Amino acid sequence: MEKKINDFIVFCIEIFKEENKLTGQETYELFEKYGVLKYLYDGYDMLHTQGNGWLMNDINEFLKIRGYNIEE
């Protein structure tokens, strides 16, 4: 199960970095700083069943609530 969760987190990092024109390292550090990694890990059972668009909206909202402004 641990591998599936880790694969899911890597997948989220990859799609987030592409959508926001960040590097993998920048995205990982952002996710770590704002608690997104823990959120994805803890919420895996529900989150991994969602589509890419829904996941990105959810992560963006999670970051926004924690004070991160996503520049567009």
All heavy atoms as a GROMACS GRO file, in nm:
protein
  614
    1MET      N    1   0.082  -0.120   0.000
    1MET     CA    2   0.000   0.000   0.000
    1MET      C    3   0.087   0.126   0.000
    1MET      O    4   0.053   0.224  -0.065
    1MET     CB    5  -0.093  -0.002   0.122
    1MET     CG    6  -0.189   0.112   0.125
    1MET     SD    7  -0.305   0.102  -0.011
    1MET     CE    8  -0.439   0.193   0.052
    2GLU      N    9   0.196   0.124   0.072
    2GLU     CA   10   0.285   0.239   0.081
    2GLU      C   11   0.333   0.283  -0.058
    2GLU      O   12   0.338   0.402  -0.088
    2GLU     CB   13   0.405   0.205   0.170
    2GLU     CG   14   0.485   0.323   0.213
    2GLU     CD   15   0.418   0.408   0.320
    2GLU    OE1   16   0.329   0.358   0.392
    2GLU    OE2   17   0.454   0.524   0.331
    3LYS      N   18   0.366   0.187  -0.144
    3LYS     CA   19   0.412   0.220  -0.279
    3LYS      C   20   0.302   0.289  -0.359
    3LYS      O   21   0.328   0.387  -0.430
    3LYS     CB   22   0.460   0.096  -0.353
    3LYS     CG   23   0.509   0.128  -0.494
    3LYS     CD   24   0.570   0.011  -0.564
    3LYS     CE   25   0.610   0.033  -0.706
    3LYS     NZ   26   0.598   0.160  -0.768
    4LYS      N   27   0.178   0.243  -0.345
    4LYS     CA   28   0.066   0.305  -0.416
    4LYS      C   29   0.047   0.450  -0.372
    4LYS      O   30   0.023   0.539  -0.454
    4LYS     CB   31  -0.063   0.226  -0.394
    4LYS     CG   32  -0.068   0.096  -0.468
    4LYS     CD   33  -0.200   0.028  -0.446
    4LYS     CE   34  -0.205  -0.103  -0.522
    4LYS     NZ   35  -0.334  -0.168  -0.509
    5ILE      N   36   0.059   0.474  -0.242
    5ILE     CA   37   0.043   0.610  -0.190
    5ILE      C   38   0.156   0.698  -0.241
    5ILE      O   39   0.133   0.810  -0.287
    5ILE     CB   40   0.037   0.609  -0.036
    5ILE    CG1   41  -0.088   0.535   0.012
    5ILE    CG2   42   0.038   0.753   0.018
    5ILE    CD1   43  -0.094   0.512   0.162
    6ASN      N   44   0.279   0.648  -0.235
    6ASN     CA   45   0.393   0.725  -0.284
    6ASN      C   46   0.382   0.754  -0.433
    6ASN      O   47   0.413   0.865  -0.477
    6ASN     CB   48   0.524   0.654  -0.252
    6ASN     CG   49   0.556   0.658  -0.104
    6ASN    OD1   50   0.512   0.745  -0.032
    6ASN    ND2   51   0.634   0.562  -0.060
    7ASP      N   52   0.338   0.656  -0.510
    7ASP     CA   53   0.317   0.676  -0.654
    7ASP      C   54   0.212   0.784  -0.679
    7ASP      O   55   0.226   0.867  -0.770
    7ASP     CB   56   0.276   0.546  -0.722
    7ASP     CG   57   0.389   0.446  -0.734
    7ASP    OD1   58   0.506   0.483  -0.712
    7ASP    OD2   59   0.359   0.328  -0.766
    8PHE      N   60   0.106   0.783  -0.599
    8PHE     CA   61   0.001   0.883  -0.611
    8PHE      C   62   0.055   1.023  -0.581
    8PHE      O   63   0.026   1.119  -0.654
    8PHE     CB   64  -0.116   0.849  -0.516
    8PHE     CG   65  -0.218   0.956  -0.505
    8PHE    CD1   66  -0.302   0.986  -0.611
    8PHE    CD2   67  -0.231   1.030  -0.388
    8PHE    CE1   68  -0.397   1.086  -0.601
    8PHE    CE2   69  -0.326   1.130  -0.377
    8PHE     CZ   70  -0.409   1.159  -0.484
    9ILE      N   71   0.135   1.035  -0.477
    9ILE     CA   72   0.192   1.165  -0.440
    9ILE      C   73   0.284   1.215  -0.552
    9ILE      O   74   0.279   1.333  -0.589
    9ILE     CB   75   0.265   1.156  -0.305
    9ILE    CG1   76   0.161   1.137  -0.193
    9ILE    CG2   77   0.350   1.281  -0.280
    9ILE    CD1   78   0.220   1.106  -0.058
   10VAL      N   79   0.366   1.127  -0.607
   10VAL     CA   80   0.454   1.165  -0.718
   10VAL      C   81   0.370   1.210  -0.837
   10VAL      O   82   0.401   1.310  -0.902
   10VAL     CB   83   0.549   1.050  -0.757
   10VAL    CG1   84   0.620   1.078  -0.889
   10VAL    CG2   85   0.650   1.024  -0.645
   11PHE      N   86   0.263   1.139  -0.865
   11PHE     CA   87   0.172   1.176  -0.973
   11PHE      C   88   0.116   1.316  -0.951
   11PHE      O   89   0.115   1.399  -1.043
   11PHE     CB   90   0.058   1.073  -0.980
   11PHE     CG   91  -0.053   1.113  -1.073
   11PHE    CD1   92  -0.038   1.101  -1.210
   11PHE    CD2   93  -0.173   1.161  -1.023
   11PHE    CE1   94  -0.140   1.138  -1.297
   11PHE    CE2   95  -0.276   1.198  -1.108
   11PHE     CZ   96  -0.258   1.185  -1.246
   12CYS      N   97   0.074   1.347  -0.830
   12CYS     CA   98   0.020   1.480  -0.799
   12CYS      C   99   0.126   1.587  -0.815
   12CYS      O  100   0.098   1.695  -0.868
   12CYS     CB  101  -0.038   1.482  -0.658
   12CYS     SG  102  -0.189   1.385  -0.640
   13ILE      N  103   0.247   1.559  -0.771
   13ILE     CA  104   0.357   1.654  -0.787
   13ILE      C  105   0.379   1.681  -0.936
   13ILE      O  106   0.395   1.796  -0.978
   13ILE     CB  107   0.486   1.602  -0.720
   13ILE    CG1  108   0.471   1.608  -0.568
   13ILE    CG2  109   0.609   1.680  -0.767
   13ILE    CD1  110   0.582   1.539  -0.490
   14GLU      N  111   0.380   1.576  -1.016
   14GLU     CA  112   0.405   1.590  -1.159
   14GLU      C  113   0.298   1.674  -1.228
   14GLU      O  114   0.330   1.765  -1.306
   14GLU     CB  115   0.415   1.453  -1.227
   14GLU     CG  116   0.541   1.377  -1.194
   14GLU     CD  117   0.666   1.447  -1.244
   14GLU    OE1  118   0.668   1.496  -1.358
   14GLU    OE2  119   0.763   1.454  -1.166
   15ILE      N  120   0.172   1.648  -1.202
   15ILE     CA  121   0.068   1.724  -1.271
   15ILE      C  122   0.062   1.868  -1.219
   15ILE      O  123   0.038   1.960  -1.295
   15ILE     CB  124  -0.070   1.655  -1.272
   15ILE    CG1  125  -0.122   1.625  -1.133
   15ILE    CG2  126  -0.067   1.529  -1.355
   15ILE    CD1  127  -0.263   1.568  -1.130
   16PHE      N  128   0.088   1.886  -1.089
   16PHE     CA  129   0.088   2.021  -1.034
   16PHE      C  130   0.203   2.104  -1.092
   16PHE      O  131   0.185   2.219  -1.129
   16PHE     CB  132   0.098   2.018  -0.881
   16PHE     CG  133   0.080   2.152  -0.817
   16PHE    CD1  134  -0.046   2.197  -0.782
   16PHE    CD2  135   0.189   2.234  -0.791
   16PHE    CE1  136  -0.063   2.321  -0.723
   16PHE    CE2  137   0.173   2.358  -0.732
   16PHE     CZ  138   0.047   2.402  -0.698
   17LYS      N  139   0.321   2.044  -1.101
   17LYS     CA  140   0.437   2.119  -1.152
   17LYS      C  141   0.417   2.158  -1.297
   17LYS      O  142   0.452   2.268  -1.338
   17LYS     CB  143   0.568   2.042  -1.132
   17LYS     CG  144   0.596   1.936  -1.233
   17LYS     CD  145   0.734   1.876  -1.213
   17LYS     CE  146   0.757   1.771  -1.316
   17LYS     NZ  147   0.861   1.798  -1.410
   18GLU      N  148   0.359   2.069  -1.376
   18GLU     CA  149   0.334   2.100  -1.517
   18GLU      C  150   0.232   2.213  -1.530
   18GLU      O  151   0.250   2.305  -1.609
   18GLU     CB  152   0.285   1.976  -1.591
   18GLU     CG  153   0.389   1.867  -1.607
   18GLU     CD  154   0.508   1.911  -1.690
   18GLU    OE1  155   0.489   1.984  -1.790
   18GLU    OE2  156   0.620   1.872  -1.654
   19GLU      N  157   0.126   2.204  -1.453
   19GLU     CA  158   0.020   2.304  -1.461
   19GLU      C  159   0.068   2.441  -1.413
   19GLU      O  160   0.019   2.544  -1.462
   19GLU     CB  161  -0.099   2.258  -1.375
   19GLU     CG  162  -0.221   2.345  -1.390
   19GLU     CD  163  -0.342   2.285  -1.322
   19GLU    OE1  164  -0.396   2.187  -1.374
   19GLU    OE2  165  -0.381   2.338  -1.217
   20ASN      N  166   0.162   2.444  -1.320
   20ASN     CA  167   0.207   2.570  -1.261
   20ASN      C  168   0.347   2.611  -1.303
   20ASN      O  169   0.403   2.706  -1.247
   20ASN     CB  170   0.197   2.560  -1.108
   20ASN     CG  171   0.053   2.554  -1.064
   20ASN    OD1  172  -0.017   2.652  -1.062
   20ASN    ND2  173   0.008   2.433  -1.032
   21LYS      N  174   0.402   2.539  -1.400
   21LYS     CA  175   0.535   2.570  -1.456
   21LYS      C  176   0.642   2.582  -1.348
   21LYS      O  177   0.718   2.678  -1.341
   21LYS     CB  178   0.528   2.697  -1.540
   21LYS     CG  179   0.437   2.681  -1.662
   21LYS     CD  180   0.422   2.811  -1.738
   21LYS     CE  181   0.331   2.800  -1.857
   21LYS     NZ  182   0.203   2.740  -1.839
   22LEU      N  183   0.645   2.481  -1.261
   22LEU     CA  184   0.743   2.471  -1.154
   22LEU      C  185   0.832   2.350  -1.180
   22LEU      O  186   0.797   2.263  -1.258
   22LEU     CB  187   0.674   2.453  -1.018
   22LEU     CG  188   0.579   2.564  -0.973
   22LEU    CD1  189   0.501   2.519  -0.850
   22LEU    CD2  190   0.655   2.692  -0.945
   23THR      N  191   0.945   2.345  -1.110
   23THR     CA  192   1.028   2.224  -1.116
   23THR      C  193   0.972   2.124  -1.015
   23THR      O  194   0.893   2.159  -0.926
   23THR     CB  195   1.174   2.255  -1.079
   23THR    OG1  196   1.181   2.294  -0.942
   23THR    CG2  197   1.232   2.364  -1.169
   24GLY      N  198   1.016   2.001  -1.027
   24GLY     CA  199   0.977   1.900  -0.930
   24GLY      C  200   1.022   1.936  -0.790
   24GLY      O  201   0.947   1.919  -0.693
   25GLN      N  202   1.143   1.989  -0.778
   25GLN     CA  203   1.197   2.029  -0.648
   25GLN      C  204   1.115   2.143  -0.587
   25GLN      O  205   1.082   2.140  -0.469
   25GLN     CB  206   1.344   2.072  -0.662
   25GLN     CG  207   1.410   2.106  -0.531
   25GLN     CD  208   1.430   1.986  -0.440
   25GLN    OE1  209   1.453   1.876  -0.488
   25GLN    NE2  210   1.417   2.007  -0.312
   26GLU      N  211   1.081   2.243  -0.669
   26GLU     CA  212   0.999   2.355  -0.620
   26GLU      C  213   0.863   2.306  -0.572
   26GLU      O  214   0.814   2.349  -0.467
   26GLU     CB  215   0.979   2.458  -0.731
   26GLU     CG  216   1.102   2.537  -0.767
   26GLU     CD  217   1.086   2.619  -0.893
   26GLU    OE1  218   1.007   2.581  -0.983
   26GLU    OE2  219   1.154   2.723  -0.902
   27THR      N  220   0.804   2.216  -0.648
   27THR     CA  221   0.673   2.163  -0.611
   27THR      C  222   0.681   2.081  -0.484
   27THR      O  223   0.598   2.097  -0.394
   27THR     CB  224   0.615   2.078  -0.726
   27THR    OG1  225   0.612   2.158  -0.844
   27THR    CG2  226   0.476   2.029  -0.694
   28TYR      N  227   0.782   1.996  -0.474
   28TYR     CA  228   0.799   1.915  -0.353
   28TYR      C  229   0.815   2.004  -0.230
   28TYR      O  230   0.751   1.982  -0.127
   28TYR     CB  231   0.919   1.821  -0.367
   28TYR     CG  232   0.940   1.736  -0.245
   28TYR    CD1  233   0.868   1.618  -0.227
   28TYR    CD2  234   1.028   1.775  -0.145
   28TYR    CE1  235   0.885   1.541  -0.114
   28TYR    CE2  236   1.045   1.699  -0.031
   28TYR     CZ  237   0.973   1.582  -0.016
   28TYR     OH  238   0.988   1.507   0.097
   29GLU      N  239   0.900   2.107  -0.241
   29GLU     CA  240   0.923   2.197  -0.129
   29GLU      C  241   0.796   2.274  -0.092
   29GLU      O  242   0.766   2.293   0.026
   29GLU     CB  243   1.037   2.292  -0.161
   29GLU     CG  244   1.172   2.223  -0.163
   29GLU     CD  245   1.286   2.309  -0.215
   29GLU    OE1  246   1.263   2.428  -0.249
   29GLU    OE2  247   1.398   2.256  -0.222
   30LEU      N  248   0.720   2.316  -0.191
   30LEU     CA  249   0.593   2.384  -0.168
   30LEU      C  250   0.496   2.291  -0.096
   30LEU      O  251   0.434   2.329   0.004
   30LEU     CB  252   0.534   2.429  -0.302
   30LEU     CG  253   0.395   2.490  -0.299
   30LEU    CD1  254   0.399   2.628  -0.234
   30LEU    CD2  255   0.339   2.499  -0.440
   31PHE      N  256   0.483   2.169  -0.145
   31PHE     CA  257   0.393   2.071  -0.085
   31PHE      C  258   0.436   2.039   0.058
   31PHE      O  259   0.351   2.022   0.146
   31PHE     CB  260   0.389   1.944  -0.169
   31PHE     CG  261   0.299   1.950  -0.290
   31PHE    CD1  262   0.255   2.070  -0.342
   31PHE    CD2  263   0.260   1.834  -0.352
   31PHE    CE1  264   0.172   2.074  -0.455
   31PHE    CE2  265   0.176   1.836  -0.463
   31PHE     CZ  266   0.132   1.956  -0.514
   32GLU      N  267   0.564   2.029   0.080
   32GLU     CA  268   0.613   1.999   0.215
   32GLU      C  269   0.586   2.116   0.309
   32GLU      O  270   0.535   2.098   0.420
   32GLU     CB  271   0.763   1.968   0.209
   32GLU     CG  272   0.819   1.920   0.341
   32GLU     CD  273   0.962   1.873   0.328
   32GLU    OE1  274   1.038   1.929   0.247
   32GLU    OE2  275   0.995   1.779   0.400
   33LYS      N  276   0.616   2.237   0.265
   33LYS     CA  277   0.600   2.358   0.347
   33LYS      C  278   0.455   2.379   0.390
   33LYS      O  279   0.427   2.416   0.504
   33LYS     CB  280   0.649   2.480   0.270
   33LYS     CG  281   0.634   2.610   0.346
   33LYS     CD  282   0.686   2.727   0.267
   33LYS     CE  283   0.669   2.857   0.345
   33LYS     NZ  284   0.721   2.972   0.270
   34TYR      N  285   0.361   2.356   0.299
   34TYR     CA  286   0.220   2.385   0.327
   34TYR      C  287   0.138   2.262   0.369
   34TYR      O  288   0.017   2.271   0.384
   34TYR     CB  289   0.156   2.453   0.206
   34TYR     CG  290   0.200   2.596   0.191
   34TYR    CD1  291   0.308   2.628   0.110
   34TYR    CD2  292   0.137   2.698   0.260
   34TYR    CE1  293   0.352   2.759   0.097
   34TYR    CE2  294   0.179   2.830   0.248
   34TYR     CZ  295   0.287   2.860   0.167
   34TYR     OH  296   0.329   2.990   0.155
   35GLY      N  297   0.202   2.150   0.388
   35GLY     CA  298   0.132   2.032   0.438
   35GLY      C  299   0.058   1.950   0.334
   35GLY      O  300  -0.021   1.862   0.369
   36VAL      N  301   0.083   1.978   0.206
   36VAL     CA  302   0.012   1.905   0.100
   36VAL      C  303   0.054   1.758   0.097
   36VAL      O  304  -0.031   1.671   0.075
   36VAL     CB  305   0.034   1.971  -0.038
   36VAL    CG1  306  -0.036   1.893  -0.148
   36VAL    CG2  307  -0.014   2.116  -0.037
   37LEU      N  308   0.180   1.730   0.122
   37LEU     CA  309   0.226   1.590   0.121
   37LEU      C  310   0.150   1.509   0.224
   37LEU      O  311   0.103   1.398   0.195
   37LEU     CB  312   0.377   1.583   0.147
   37LEU     CG  313   0.466   1.647   0.041
   37LEU    CD1  314   0.612   1.643   0.087
   37LEU    CD2  315   0.451   1.578  -0.093
   38LYS      N  316   0.137   1.562   0.345
   38LYS     CA  317   0.063   1.492   0.451
   38LYS      C  318  -0.084   1.478   0.413
   38LYS      O  319  -0.145   1.373   0.434
   38LYS     CB  320   0.078   1.565   0.584
   38LYS     CG  321   0.008   1.495   0.699
   38LYS     CD  322   0.037   1.562   0.831
   38LYS     CE  323  -0.033   1.502   0.950
   38LYS     NZ  324  -0.114   1.389   0.937
   39TYR      N  325  -0.140   1.584   0.357
   39TYR     CA  326  -0.280   1.582   0.314
   39TYR      C  327  -0.303   1.472   0.211
   39TYR      O  328  -0.400   1.395   0.221
   39TYR     CB  329  -0.318   1.718   0.256
   39TYR     CG  330  -0.453   1.724   0.190
   39TYR    CD1  331  -0.570   1.713   0.265
   39TYR    CD2  332  -0.465   1.740   0.053
   39TYR    CE1  333  -0.694   1.718   0.205
   39TYR    CE2  334  -0.588   1.745  -0.009
   39TYR     CZ  335  -0.703   1.734   0.068
   39TYR     OH  336  -0.827   1.739   0.008
   40LEU      N  337  -0.215   1.463   0.112
   40LEU     CA  338  -0.228   1.360   0.008
   40LEU      C  339  -0.210   1.221   0.066
   40LEU      O  340  -0.281   1.127   0.030
   40LEU     CB  341  -0.127   1.385  -0.104
   40LEU     CG  342  -0.147   1.512  -0.186
   40LEU    CD1  343  -0.030   1.533  -0.282
   40LEU    CD2  344  -0.280   1.510  -0.261
   41TYR      N  345  -0.114   1.208   0.157
   41TYR     CA  346  -0.088   1.078   0.220
   41TYR      C  347  -0.208   1.034   0.304
   41TYR      O  348  -0.260   0.924   0.288
   41TYR     CB  349   0.038   1.086   0.307
   41TYR     CG  350   0.078   0.954   0.365
   41TYR    CD1  351   0.164   0.870   0.296
   41TYR    CD2  352   0.029   0.912   0.487
   41TYR    CE1  353   0.200   0.746   0.347
   41TYR    CE2  354   0.064   0.789   0.540
   41TYR     CZ  355   0.150   0.706   0.469
   41TYR     OH  356   0.183   0.583   0.522
   42ASP      N  357  -0.252   1.124   0.392
   42ASP     CA  358  -0.363   1.091   0.481
   42ASP      C  359  -0.495   1.071   0.406
   42ASP      O  360  -0.579   0.991   0.448
   42ASP     CB  361  -0.382   1.200   0.587
   42ASP     CG  362  -0.267   1.207   0.686
   42ASP    OD1  363  -0.184   1.113   0.691
   42ASP    OD2  364  -0.258   1.309   0.758
   43GLY      N  365  -0.514   1.144   0.297
   43GLY     CA  366  -0.639   1.137   0.223
   43GLY      C  367  -0.637   1.045   0.103
   43GLY      O  368  -0.732   1.045   0.022
   44TYR      N  369  -0.534   0.964   0.090
   44TYR     CA  370  -0.516   0.879  -0.028
   44TYR      C  371  -0.642   0.799  -0.063
   44TYR      O  372  -0.682   0.796  -0.180
   44TYR     CB  373  -0.398   0.783  -0.008
   44TYR     CG  374  -0.389   0.678  -0.115
   44TYR    CD1  375  -0.336   0.710  -0.240
   44TYR    CD2  376  -0.436   0.549  -0.095
   44TYR    CE1  377  -0.329   0.615  -0.340
   44TYR    CE2  378  -0.430   0.454  -0.195
   44TYR     CZ  379  -0.377   0.487  -0.317
   44TYR     OH  380  -0.371   0.394  -0.416
   45ASP      N  381  -0.704   0.736   0.035
   45ASP     CA  382  -0.819   0.648   0.007
   45ASP      C  383  -0.927   0.719  -0.074
   45ASP      O  384  -0.984   0.661  -0.166
   45ASP     CB  385  -0.878   0.592   0.136
   45ASP     CG  386  -0.791   0.484   0.197
   45ASP    OD1  387  -0.708   0.425   0.125
   45ASP    OD2  388  -0.806   0.459   0.318
   46MET      N  389  -0.954   0.844  -0.041
   46MET     CA  390  -1.057   0.918  -0.113
   46MET      C  391  -0.999   0.991  -0.234
   46MET      O  392  -1.058   0.989  -0.342
   46MET     CB  393  -1.123   1.020  -0.019
   46MET     CG  394  -1.248   1.087  -0.073
   46MET     SD  395  -1.226   1.238  -0.170
   46MET     CE  396  -1.144   1.346  -0.057
   47LEU      N  397  -0.882   1.052  -0.217
   47LEU     CA  398  -0.827   1.139  -0.322
   47LEU      C  399  -0.786   1.064  -0.448
   47LEU      O  400  -0.802   1.116  -0.558
   47LEU     CB  401  -0.708   1.218  -0.268
   47LEU     CG  402  -0.738   1.318  -0.157
   47LEU    CD1  403  -0.609   1.374  -0.099
   47LEU    CD2  404  -0.828   1.429  -0.209
   48HIS      N  405  -0.734   0.943  -0.434
   48HIS     CA  406  -0.682   0.874  -0.553
   48HIS      C  407  -0.791   0.832  -0.650
   48HIS      O  408  -0.762   0.795  -0.763
   48HIS     CB  409  -0.594   0.754  -0.514
   48HIS     CG  410  -0.668   0.628  -0.488
   48HIS    ND1  411  -0.731   0.604  -0.368
   48HIS    CD2  412  -0.687   0.521  -0.565
   48HIS    CE1  413  -0.788   0.484  -0.375
   48HIS    NE2  414  -0.763   0.431  -0.493
   49THR      N  415  -0.915   0.844  -0.608
   49THR     CA  416  -1.026   0.806  -0.696
   49THR      C  417  -1.074   0.922  -0.782
   49THR      O  418  -1.161   0.905  -0.867
   49THR     CB  419  -1.145   0.750  -0.615
   49THR    OG1  420  -1.196   0.855  -0.531
   49THR    CG2  421  -1.104   0.632  -0.530
   50GLN      N  422  -1.018   1.042  -0.758
   50GLN     CA  423  -1.064   1.162  -0.828
   50GLN      C  424  -0.984   1.185  -0.956
   50GLN      O  425  -0.874   1.136  -0.972
   50GLN     CB  426  -1.050   1.284  -0.736
   50GLN     CG  427  -1.121   1.268  -0.603
   50GLN     CD  428  -1.269   1.240  -0.618
   50GLN    OE1  429  -1.337   1.302  -0.699
   50GLN    NE2  430  -1.321   1.146  -0.540
   51GLY      N  431  -1.038   1.265  -1.044
   51GLY     CA  432  -0.972   1.298  -1.170
   51GLY      C  433  -0.867   1.407  -1.152
   51GLY      O  434  -0.863   1.476  -1.049
   52ASN      N  435  -0.785   1.424  -1.253
   52ASN     CA  436  -0.676   1.521  -1.248
   52ASN      C  437  -0.725   1.663  -1.219
   52ASN      O  438  -0.667   1.733  -1.137
   52ASN     CB  439  -0.597   1.522  -1.378
   52ASN     CG  440  -0.526   1.394  -1.406
   52ASN    OD1  441  -0.540   1.295  -1.333
   52ASN    ND2  442  -0.449   1.391  -1.513
   53GLY      N  443  -0.827   1.707  -1.290
   53GLY     CA  444  -0.878   1.842  -1.272
   53GLY      C  445  -0.929   1.865  -1.131
   53GLY      O  446  -0.901   1.968  -1.069
   54TRP      N  447  -1.002   1.770  -1.081
   54TRP     CA  448  -1.054   1.780  -0.944
   54TRP      C  449  -0.939   1.786  -0.845
   54TRP      O  450  -0.940   1.869  -0.752
   54TRP     CB  451  -1.145   1.661  -0.912
   54TRP     CG  452  -1.217   1.677  -0.781
   54TRP    CD1  453  -1.341   1.729  -0.763
   54TRP    CD2  454  -1.167   1.642  -0.652
   54TRP    NE1  455  -1.372   1.728  -0.629
   54TRP    CE2  456  -1.267   1.675  -0.559
   54TRP    CE3  457  -1.049   1.586  -0.605
   54TRP    CZ2  458  -1.251   1.654  -0.422
   54TRP    CZ3  459  -1.032   1.565  -0.469
   54TRP    CH2  460  -1.134   1.599  -0.378
   55LEU      N  461  -0.839   1.700  -0.862
   55LEU     CA  462  -0.723   1.699  -0.773
   55LEU      C  463  -0.651   1.833  -0.772
   55LEU      O  464  -0.614   1.885  -0.667
   55LEU     CB  465  -0.624   1.589  -0.813
   55LEU     CG  466  -0.656   1.448  -0.769
   55LEU    CD1  467  -0.564   1.348  -0.838
   55LEU    CD2  468  -0.645   1.435  -0.619
   56MET      N  469  -0.628   1.890  -0.890
   56MET     CA  470  -0.558   2.018  -0.898
   56MET      C  471  -0.638   2.128  -0.832
   56MET      O  472  -0.583   2.212  -0.760
   56MET     CB  473  -0.525   2.053  -1.042
   56MET     CG  474  -0.418   1.965  -1.104
   56MET     SD  475  -0.261   1.961  -1.012
   56MET     CE  476  -0.280   1.813  -0.912
   57ASN      N  477  -0.769   2.130  -0.854
   57ASN     CA  478  -0.854   2.229  -0.787
   57ASN      C  479  -0.848   2.212  -0.636
   57ASN      O  480  -0.841   2.311  -0.562
   57ASN     CB  481  -0.998   2.219  -0.836
   57ASN     CG  482  -1.017   2.269  -0.976
   57ASN    OD1  483  -0.937   2.348  -1.026
   57ASN    ND2  484  -1.122   2.223  -1.041
   58ASP      N  485  -0.850   2.090  -0.590
   58ASP     CA  486  -0.847   2.061  -0.447
   58ASP      C  487  -0.713   2.105  -0.386
   58ASP      O  488  -0.710   2.168  -0.280
   58ASP     CB  489  -0.871   1.912  -0.424
   58ASP     CG  490  -0.898   1.880  -0.279
   58ASP    OD1  491  -0.989   1.943  -0.220
   58ASP    OD2  492  -0.828   1.794  -0.223
   59ILE      N  493  -0.604   2.072  -0.452
   59ILE     CA  494  -0.472   2.111  -0.402
   59ILE      C  495  -0.459   2.264  -0.403
   59ILE      O  496  -0.408   2.323  -0.307
   59ILE     CB  497  -0.359   2.044  -0.484
   59ILE    CG1  498  -0.358   1.893  -0.455
   59ILE    CG2  499  -0.223   2.107  -0.452
   59ILE    CD1  500  -0.267   1.812  -0.546
   60ASN      N  501  -0.504   2.328  -0.509
   60ASN     CA  502  -0.500   2.474  -0.516
   60ASN      C  503  -0.580   2.537  -0.402
   60ASN      O  504  -0.536   2.634  -0.340
   60ASN     CB  505  -0.549   2.524  -0.651
   60ASN     CG  506  -0.450   2.500  -0.762
   60ASN    OD1  507  -0.330   2.494  -0.740
   60ASN    ND2  508  -0.501   2.486  -0.883
   61GLU      N  509  -0.696   2.483  -0.375
   61GLU     CA  510  -0.780   2.534  -0.266
   61GLU      C  511  -0.713   2.509  -0.131
   61GLU      O  512  -0.714   2.596  -0.044
   61GLU     CB  513  -0.919   2.468  -0.270
   61GLU     CG  514  -1.016   2.524  -0.171
   61GLU     CD  515  -1.052   2.671  -0.197
   61GLU    OE1  516  -1.042   2.717  -0.312
   61GLU    OE2  517  -1.090   2.739  -0.099
   62PHE      N  518  -0.654   2.392  -0.114
   62PHE     CA  519  -0.581   2.358   0.008
   62PHE      C  520  -0.470   2.460   0.032
   62PHE      O  521  -0.453   2.512   0.143
   62PHE     CB  522  -0.524   2.216  -0.005
   62PHE     CG  523  -0.458   2.164   0.120
   62PHE    CD1  524  -0.530   2.094   0.214
   62PHE    CD2  525  -0.322   2.185   0.142
   62PHE    CE1  526  -0.468   2.045   0.329
   62PHE    CE2  527  -0.260   2.137   0.255
   62PHE     CZ  528  -0.333   2.066   0.349
   63LEU      N  529  -0.393   2.491  -0.072
   63LEU     CA  530  -0.283   2.587  -0.061
   63LEU      C  531  -0.336   2.728  -0.032
   63LEU      O  532  -0.279   2.801   0.049
   63LEU     CB  533  -0.200   2.588  -0.189
   63LEU     CG  534  -0.110   2.467  -0.210
   63LEU    CD1  535  -0.060   2.462  -0.354
   63LEU    CD2  536   0.005   2.467  -0.111
   64LYS      N  537  -0.443   2.766  -0.099
   64LYS     CA  538  -0.501   2.899  -0.081
   64LYS      C  539  -0.546   2.919   0.063
   64LYS      O  540  -0.519   3.025   0.123
   64LYS     CB  541  -0.619   2.916  -0.177
   64LYS     CG  542  -0.684   3.051  -0.172
   64LYS     CD  543  -0.798   3.058  -0.271
   64LYS     CE  544  -0.875   3.188  -0.257
   64LYS     NZ  545  -0.993   3.190  -0.343
   65ILE      N  546  -0.610   2.820   0.121
   65ILE     CA  547  -0.657   2.828   0.260
   65ILE      C  548  -0.539   2.847   0.354
   65ILE      O  549  -0.550   2.916   0.455
   65ILE     CB  550  -0.737   2.701   0.296
   65ILE    CG1  551  -0.872   2.703   0.224
   65ILE    CG2  552  -0.756   2.688   0.446
   65ILE    CD1  553  -0.949   2.572   0.230
   66ARG      N  554  -0.426   2.792   0.318
   66ARG     CA  555  -0.306   2.803   0.403
   66ARG      C  556  -0.220   2.925   0.371
   66ARG      O  557  -0.111   2.941   0.421
   66ARG     CB  558  -0.224   2.675   0.391
   66ARG     CG  559  -0.284   2.570   0.482
   66ARG     CD  560  -0.269   2.430   0.430
   66ARG     NE  561  -0.345   2.338   0.514
   66ARG     CZ  562  -0.476   2.319   0.507
   66ARG    NH1  563  -0.546   2.384   0.418
   66ARG    NH2  564  -0.537   2.234   0.585
   67GLY      N  565  -0.271   3.012   0.283
   67GLY     CA  566  -0.207   3.140   0.260
   67GLY      C  567  -0.114   3.147   0.140
   67GLY      O  568  -0.048   3.247   0.120
   68TYR      N  569  -0.110   3.041   0.059
   68TYR     CA  570  -0.024   3.043  -0.059
   68TYR      C  571  -0.102   3.100  -0.176
   68TYR      O  572  -0.212   3.055  -0.207
   68TYR     CB  573   0.026   2.903  -0.093
   68TYR     CG  574   0.114   2.900  -0.216
   68TYR    CD1  575   0.244   2.946  -0.211
   68TYR    CD2  576   0.064   2.853  -0.336
   68TYR    CE1  577   0.324   2.945  -0.324
   68TYR    CE2  578   0.145   2.850  -0.450
   68TYR     CZ  579   0.273   2.896  -0.443
   68TYR     OH  580   0.353   2.895  -0.555
   69ASN      N  581  -0.045   3.201  -0.244
   69ASN     CA  582  -0.107   3.258  -0.363
   69ASN      C  583  -0.046   3.195  -0.487
   69ASN      O  584   0.074   3.208  -0.510
   69ASN     CB  585  -0.087   3.410  -0.369
   69ASN     CG  586  -0.189   3.483  -0.287
   69ASN    OD1  587  -0.298   3.436  -0.265
   69ASN    ND2  588  -0.151   3.599  -0.238
   70ILE      N  589  -0.127   3.131  -0.566
   70ILE     CA  590  -0.081   3.071  -0.691
   70ILE      C  591  -0.087   3.179  -0.798
   70ILE      O  592  -0.194   3.230  -0.827
   70ILE     CB  593  -0.164   2.948  -0.729
   70ILE    CG1  594  -0.149   2.841  -0.621
   70ILE    CG2  595  -0.126   2.896  -0.865
   70ILE    CD1  596  -0.240   2.725  -0.634
   71GLU      N  597   0.027   3.212  -0.851
   71GLU     CA  598   0.034   3.316  -0.954
   71GLU      C  599  -0.009   3.259  -1.088
   71GLU      O  600   0.028   3.149  -1.124
   71GLU     CB  601   0.177   3.370  -0.965
   71GLU     CG  602   0.224   3.435  -0.837
   71GLU     CD  603   0.368   3.480  -0.847
   71GLU    OE1  604   0.422   3.490  -0.958
   71GLU    OE2  605   0.426   3.505  -0.741
   72GLU      N  606  -0.086   3.336  -1.159
   72GLU     CA  607  -0.132   3.291  -1.290
   72GLU      C  608  -0.083   3.384  -1.396
   72GLU      O  609  -0.061   3.497  -1.379
   72GLU     CB  610  -0.282   3.280  -1.292
   72GLU     CG  611  -0.329   3.177  -1.189
   72GLU     CD  612  -0.471   3.138  -1.211
   72GLU    OE1  613  -0.503   3.087  -1.319
   72GLU    OE2  614  -0.550   3.158  -1.120
   0.00000   0.00000   0.00000
